[in-house]
Amino acid sequence: MQTETVTLAPFEAHHLDGALALSRAAGWAHRREDWKMIWSISEGRVALAGDRVVGTALMTPFGNTCSAINMIIVDESQRGRGLGRQLTSAVIELAGDRECRLTATSDGLPLYEKLGFVATHQVVRHQGIVGQVDTPENIGWIRPDDALPATKALDRAAFGADRDALHDALAKEGPFAVVRNGDNIVAFAATRSFGIGEVVGPVVAENAEQARDLIAFILSGKEGRFVRIDIPEQSGLSSLLEGWGLPHEGGVVAMARGATGGSQTPEVRTFVLASQALG
């Protein structure tokens, strides 16, 4: 039987519909809008069988020092041929000298380890229908006249890289909840539409109590709606999220490749995960 020829090409706008079909077949929740937002701040490669998209991978640059490798999917008919490795290697090459970060399922873990990625921490996914959540009094939505430099600076300090382009994209998609100390913004959380509901993240806070209040503030306006949030396993917030109607629905492993001294395992302050913000 003749093997279908598959070629790699740059991921361009006209590939979005094919990528969406691929992710739906894989059981992912992404809408076309979700794909478009991530693609708009990324570079990528698609695998093509003729004109049909049978594989995808994106590299989202965070300044000149870091990147997220994401949206890696291979059509079921093409698996077992090394296509996932080719796509991942291709976008790692796009990253150049940047550190690469990703989140891996148990199926993908062996491949990423072979490509030089090292596990840094566990990420826990919580999602479901939001129940009754009391509204904290010390949180507010960012005002229309507030510029983004403050949240961008907080994110850079927590994440260890420049994600300004991501922040600009998130600001167009949904509001930011913030904690203020006088006139200064000292913590924030973003939320936006995603899949069949909404996703919360990134969240950057000074301590666990701030993080809890930011998340509670966002969820308090979404009773009866489907929401997803991914958190570092060591954050200690899982029992709270379960009590708010978001049960633990599995998780992934955060990994890094080519990490420099600026990369570190997230603590409470760092709720800034590629899986939350990008997909």
C-alpha positions as CSV (number, residue, x, y, z in Angstrom):
1,M,0.0,0.0,0.0
2,Q,1.4,3.4,-1.0
3,T,2.2,5.8,1.9
4,E,0.6,9.2,1.7
5,T,3.2,11.9,1.2
6,V,3.2,14.5,4.0
7,T,5.1,17.8,3.9
8,L,5.7,20.5,6.4
9,A,4.9,24.1,5.6
10,P,4.6,27.5,7.5
11,F,1.3,27.8,9.4
12,E,-0.7,30.5,7.6
13,A,-4.1,32.0,8.1
14,H,-5.8,29.7,5.5
15,H,-4.7,26.7,7.6
16,L,-6.9,27.7,10.6
17,D,-10.0,25.8,9.5
18,G,-7.9,22.6,9.0
19,A,-6.3,23.0,12.4
20,L,-9.7,23.5,14.0
21,A,-11.0,20.3,12.3
22,L,-7.9,18.5,13.6
23,S,-8.3,19.7,17.2
24,R,-12.0,18.8,17.2
25,A,-11.2,15.3,16.0
26,A,-8.7,15.0,18.9
27,G,-11.4,16.1,21.4
28,W,-10.0,19.5,22.1
29,A,-12.4,22.3,23.2
30,H,-10.8,25.0,21.1
31,R,-13.0,27.3,18.9
32,R,-11.7,28.9,15.7
33,E,-11.4,32.1,17.7
34,D,-9.1,30.4,20.2
35,W,-6.9,29.1,17.4
36,K,-6.8,32.5,15.8
37,M,-5.8,34.3,19.0
38,I,-2.9,31.9,19.7
39,W,-1.8,31.8,16.0
40,S,-1.8,35.7,15.8
41,I,1.1,35.9,18.3
42,S,3.0,32.8,17.2
43,E,4.9,31.2,14.4
44,G,4.2,27.6,13.4
45,R,4.3,24.7,11.1
46,V,1.6,22.5,9.6
47,A,1.9,19.0,8.2
48,L,0.0,18.7,4.9
49,A,-1.2,15.6,3.1
50,G,-2.1,17.3,-0.2
51,D,-4.1,20.3,1.0
52,R,-5.3,18.6,4.2
53,V,-3.9,19.6,7.5
54,V,-2.8,16.5,9.3
55,G,-0.5,18.0,12.0
56,T,0.2,21.3,13.7
57,A,2.7,22.9,16.0
58,L,3.2,26.5,17.2
59,M,6.0,28.5,18.8
60,T,4.9,31.5,20.7
61,P,7.9,33.9,21.4
62,F,8.1,35.7,24.7
63,G,10.7,38.4,23.9
64,N,14.1,37.1,22.9
65,T,14.7,34.8,25.8
66,C,11.7,32.4,26.1
67,S,9.0,30.7,24.1
68,A,6.0,28.3,24.5
69,I,5.7,25.3,22.3
70,N,2.1,24.5,21.9
71,M,-0.9,23.2,19.8
72,I,1.0,20.0,18.8
73,I,-1.5,17.7,17.2
74,V,-1.1,14.8,14.7
75,D,-4.1,13.3,12.9
76,E,-4.8,9.8,14.1
77,S,-4.2,8.4,10.6
78,Q,-0.7,9.8,10.6
79,R,0.5,8.7,14.0
80,G,3.4,6.3,14.4
81,R,5.4,7.9,11.6
82,G,7.5,10.3,13.6
83,L,5.4,13.3,12.5
84,G,5.0,14.6,16.0
85,R,8.8,14.7,16.4
86,Q,9.2,16.4,13.1
87,L,6.7,19.1,13.9
88,T,8.1,19.7,17.4
89,S,11.7,19.8,16.2
90,A,10.6,22.3,13.5
91,V,9.1,24.8,16.0
92,I,12.0,24.3,18.4
93,E,14.2,25.5,15.5
94,L,11.9,28.5,15.1
95,A,12.6,29.4,18.7
96,G,16.3,29.8,18.0
97,D,18.2,30.4,21.2
98,R,15.1,30.9,23.3
99,E,14.3,28.7,26.2
100,C,11.3,26.5,25.3
101,R,8.5,25.6,27.7
102,L,5.5,23.3,27.2
103,T,3.0,21.2,29.0
104,A,3.0,17.4,28.2
105,T,0.5,14.7,28.6
106,S,1.7,11.2,29.6
107,D,1.6,10.2,26.0
108,G,3.8,13.1,24.9
109,L,6.3,12.9,27.8
110,P,8.7,10.4,26.2
111,L,9.0,12.3,23.0
112,Y,9.7,15.6,24.8
113,E,12.3,14.0,27.0
114,K,14.1,12.7,24.0
115,L,14.1,16.3,22.6
116,G,15.8,17.6,25.7
117,F,12.9,18.8,27.8
118,V,13.0,18.4,31.6
119,A,10.0,18.3,33.9
120,T,9.7,21.2,36.2
121,H,6.3,20.8,38.0
122,Q,2.9,19.2,37.8
123,V,-0.1,21.2,36.5
124,V,-3.6,20.4,37.7
125,R,-6.7,21.1,35.6
126,H,-9.9,22.1,37.2
127,Q,-13.1,22.6,35.2
128,G,-16.8,22.4,35.5
129,I,-20.0,24.4,36.2
130,V,-19.4,27.2,38.7
131,G,-21.4,27.1,41.9
132,Q,-22.1,29.8,44.5
133,V,-19.0,31.9,45.1
134,D,-18.9,34.9,47.4
135,T,-17.5,38.1,45.9
136,P,-14.4,39.4,47.7
137,E,-14.5,43.1,48.5
138,N,-10.8,43.9,47.8
139,I,-10.8,43.1,44.1
140,G,-12.0,45.1,41.1
141,W,-12.0,45.0,37.3
142,I,-9.3,47.0,35.7
143,R,-10.6,50.5,34.7
144,P,-10.8,51.5,31.1
145,D,-8.3,54.2,31.7
146,D,-5.8,51.9,33.2
147,A,-2.9,51.0,30.9
148,L,-1.4,47.5,30.9
149,P,2.2,48.4,31.9
150,A,1.6,47.4,35.5
151,T,0.2,44.0,34.8
152,K,2.9,43.4,32.1
153,A,5.6,44.2,34.7
154,L,4.1,41.9,37.3
155,D,3.8,39.1,34.7
156,R,7.5,39.6,33.6
157,A,8.6,39.3,37.2
158,A,6.6,36.2,37.8
159,F,7.1,34.4,34.5
160,G,10.7,35.4,33.9
161,A,10.1,36.6,30.3
162,D,8.4,39.3,28.2
163,R,4.9,38.3,27.4
164,D,3.7,41.8,26.4
165,A,2.2,40.6,23.1
166,L,0.2,37.9,24.9
167,H,-1.1,40.6,27.3
168,D,-2.2,42.8,24.5
169,A,-4.1,39.9,23.0
170,L,-5.7,38.9,26.3
171,A,-6.8,42.5,26.9
172,K,-8.8,42.3,23.7
173,E,-10.4,39.1,24.7
174,G,-11.6,39.7,28.3
175,P,-11.2,41.8,31.4
176,F,-8.5,41.8,34.1
177,A,-9.3,41.5,37.8
178,V,-6.8,43.4,39.9
179,V,-5.7,44.0,43.5
180,R,-4.6,47.5,44.3
181,N,-2.4,49.0,47.0
182,G,-3.3,52.6,46.9
183,D,-2.9,53.6,43.2
184,N,-0.6,50.6,42.4
185,I,-1.8,47.3,40.9
186,V,0.0,44.5,42.9
187,A,-1.8,41.4,41.6
188,F,-4.0,40.5,38.7
189,A,-6.0,37.7,36.9
190,A,-7.2,37.5,33.3
191,T,-10.3,35.7,32.0
192,R,-11.6,35.2,28.5
193,S,-14.0,33.0,26.5
194,F,-12.7,29.6,25.6
195,G,-14.2,26.5,24.2
196,I,-17.7,26.0,25.6
197,G,-17.2,28.5,28.4
198,E,-14.3,30.5,29.8
199,V,-10.8,30.1,31.0
200,V,-9.1,31.9,33.9
201,G,-5.4,32.8,33.7
202,P,-2.8,33.9,34.0
203,V,-3.0,34.8,37.7
204,V,-0.1,36.6,39.4
205,A,-0.4,37.2,43.1
206,E,1.8,38.0,46.0
207,N,0.5,35.1,48.1
208,A,-2.1,32.3,48.2
209,E,-4.8,34.5,49.7
210,Q,-4.6,37.1,46.9
211,A,-4.7,34.4,44.3
212,R,-7.7,32.8,46.0
213,D,-9.5,36.2,46.1
214,L,-8.7,37.0,42.5
215,I,-10.1,33.7,41.3
216,A,-13.2,34.0,43.6
217,F,-13.9,37.4,42.3
218,I,-13.9,36.2,38.7
219,L,-16.0,33.1,39.5
220,S,-18.5,35.0,41.6
221,G,-20.0,36.5,38.4
222,K,-20.2,33.2,36.5
223,E,-22.5,30.9,38.5
224,G,-23.9,28.2,36.3
225,R,-21.3,28.7,33.6
226,F,-18.5,26.3,32.5
227,V,-15.0,27.5,33.5
228,R,-11.6,26.0,33.3
229,I,-8.5,26.9,35.3
230,D,-5.1,25.2,35.4
231,I,-2.9,25.6,38.5
232,P,0.5,24.4,39.7
233,E,-0.1,21.4,41.9
234,Q,1.8,22.9,44.8
235,S,-0.5,26.0,44.9
236,G,-2.8,24.5,47.5
237,L,-5.9,25.8,45.8
238,S,-7.4,22.5,44.5
239,S,-9.8,21.9,47.4
240,L,-11.2,25.5,47.1
241,L,-11.8,25.1,43.4
242,E,-13.5,21.8,43.9
243,G,-15.8,23.5,46.5
244,W,-16.6,26.1,43.9
245,G,-17.8,23.5,41.4
246,L,-14.6,23.0,39.5
247,P,-13.5,19.4,40.1
248,H,-10.0,18.0,39.3
249,E,-10.1,16.8,35.7
250,G,-6.6,15.5,35.2
251,G,-3.4,17.3,34.5
252,V,-0.1,17.7,32.6
253,V,3.6,18.0,33.2
254,A,5.2,21.4,32.7
255,M,8.6,21.0,31.0
256,A,11.5,23.3,29.9
257,R,14.3,23.0,27.4
258,G,17.4,25.2,27.3
259,A,16.5,26.8,30.6
260,T,18.8,29.5,31.9
261,G,19.0,30.9,35.4
262,G,15.9,32.9,34.8
263,S,13.6,29.8,34.6
264,Q,12.3,28.6,37.9
265,T,9.6,26.2,39.2
266,P,6.5,28.4,39.9
267,E,5.7,29.2,43.5
268,V,2.4,30.7,44.7
269,R,3.2,34.0,42.9
270,T,3.5,32.3,39.5
271,F,0.2,31.1,38.2
272,V,1.3,31.8,34.6
273,L,1.0,28.7,32.6
274,A,1.1,28.2,28.9
275,S,-1.8,25.8,29.1
276,Q,-3.9,28.5,30.7
277,A,-3.0,31.4,28.6
278,L,-2.6,29.8,25.2
279,G,-4.8,26.7,25.0
